Amino acid sequence: MKALLLENVHPDATTYLQAAGIEVSTRPCALDERELSEALQGVQLLGIRSGTRVTRSVLANATDLIAVGAFCIGTNQVDLAAATEEAIAVFNAPFSNTRSVVELALAEMICLTRGLTAKNSALHAGVWDKSAKGAHEMRGRTLGIIGYGNIGSQLSVLAEALGMPVVYFDTADRLAMGNARSVSSVGELLEVADVVSIHVDGRVGNAGLFGSEQFAAMRPGSVFLNLSRGFVVDQEALGAQIRSGHLAGAAIDVFPIEPKSQGDPFESELQGLPNVILTPHVGGSTQEAQEDIGHFVSDKLRDYVATGSSSLSVNLPQTRLQGGAGSHRLAHLHMNTPGVLAKVDSVLAEHNVNIEGQSLATRDKLGYLLTDVGTDYGPDVVQALKAMPETVRLRVLS
């Protein structure tokens, strides 16, 4: 079993996978489509962060691949539909870096609201600019959160602890944390928010979510943060509103086009603006978050390889089965059509194979069946299961 880890995934991931008997190779950067297709030959597990695009073409050519681990929150860099069709499990870390992103957002909104970026630049230039002009406390200023998932809701809680009223908008029905108040539209949120922070996911429908119209509707002197996805925001429109003085500042951690490797050149129309904080997609880049992500995702990959557990997979049916000593396990991914379980059991019965435990889950077009059997079986059993027209992938785990 071989794993390829890209983009400086935390070294604990390598340690965990190697301890499970998996051969691990690493590369420090993202790979393009051609490079990735070549690198995945003979590889069963792939670990990435946000910079590697795992396309339909890559997945179709990666004939040995059984699972992808996204060592980050988002999975929009992976073609999930294609991964499902190829019976390749995809895992991510939906909670591990939440706190790190929230703390960065709080730090940036405080810096912008106090005008600290300009003060810092002035002192570095040898200018003593001691003034309260344009500097405000966070207490009493309204925070508007667009996207109230794991990150948005935790930001809501901590912002309230600073004395900020919080309003939020989400397309899903989300339970309000503390005294936060849900609003019915982005427009309603922009009417009252002094700070706007975006925390939406990477679905295609969020592209271009925030542009000229939304920036113009923000309150004069308000500040804007995007720590979600680069393609969500029209950065040219944001730059125009900053230069005009309509917005007091902005903090941007994600960009429509990001460099592949450490040290590669970077360009943005927001560069050079003293009241704009630009960070290189480091919202979740703390030692604590990356270590936790390394543990979490590698655990999911290890369990999928060893036990067939698909718990918290973002694309496959989620199931797990507590194993009995001395059992042999079969992991059967199949088309979600009626009667598959009966057919599998019939094949096992015909070959006098006793079933000790089973767990079945379905999701959209796929079903996933884990079966523990207590007797030895020959290759004819495996061949019969693979020959079933509904079978997508069969793995013999023990």
Secondary structure as GFF3:
##gff-version 3
##sequence-region A 1 398
A	DSSP	beta_strand	2	5	.	.	.	ID=ss1
A	DSSP	alpha_helix	11	19	.	.	.	ID=ss2
A	DSSP	beta_strand	23	26	.	.	.	ID=ss3
A	DSSP	alpha_helix	33	39	.	.	.	ID=ss4
A	DSSP	beta_strand	45	48	.	.	.	ID=ss5
A	DSSP	alpha_helix	56	61	.	.	.	ID=ss6
A	DSSP	beta_strand	67	70	.	.	.	ID=ss7
A	DSSP	alpha_helix	80	85	.	.	.	ID=ss8
A	DSSP	beta_strand	89	91	.	.	.	ID=ss9
A	DSSP	alpha_helix	98	114	.	.	.	ID=ss10
A	DSSP	alpha_helix	116	124	.	.	.	ID=ss11
A	DSSP	beta_strand	143	146	.	.	.	ID=ss12
A	DSSP	alpha_helix	150	161	.	.	.	ID=ss13
A	DSSP	beta_strand	166	169	.	.	.	ID=ss14
A	DSSP	beta_strand	181	182	.	.	.	ID=ss15
A	DSSP	alpha_helix	186	192	.	.	.	ID=ss16
A	DSSP	beta_strand	195	198	.	.	.	ID=ss17
A	DSSP	three_ten_helix	204	206	.	.	.	ID=ss18
A	DSSP	alpha_helix	212	217	.	.	.	ID=ss19
A	DSSP	beta_strand	222	226	.	.	.	ID=ss20
A	DSSP	three_ten_helix	230	232	.	.	.	ID=ss21
A	DSSP	alpha_helix	235	244	.	.	.	ID=ss22
A	DSSP	beta_strand	247	252	.	.	.	ID=ss23
A	DSSP	beta_strand	276	278	.	.	.	ID=ss24
A	DSSP	alpha_helix	287	307	.	.	.	ID=ss25
A	DSSP	beta_strand	328	335	.	.	.	ID=ss26
A	DSSP	alpha_helix	340	350	.	.	.	ID=ss27
A	DSSP	beta_strand	355	363	.	.	.	ID=ss28
A	DSSP	beta_strand	366	373	.	.	.	ID=ss29
A	DSSP	alpha_helix	379	387	.	.	.	ID=ss30
A	DSSP	beta_strand	391	396	.	.	.	ID=ss31
###
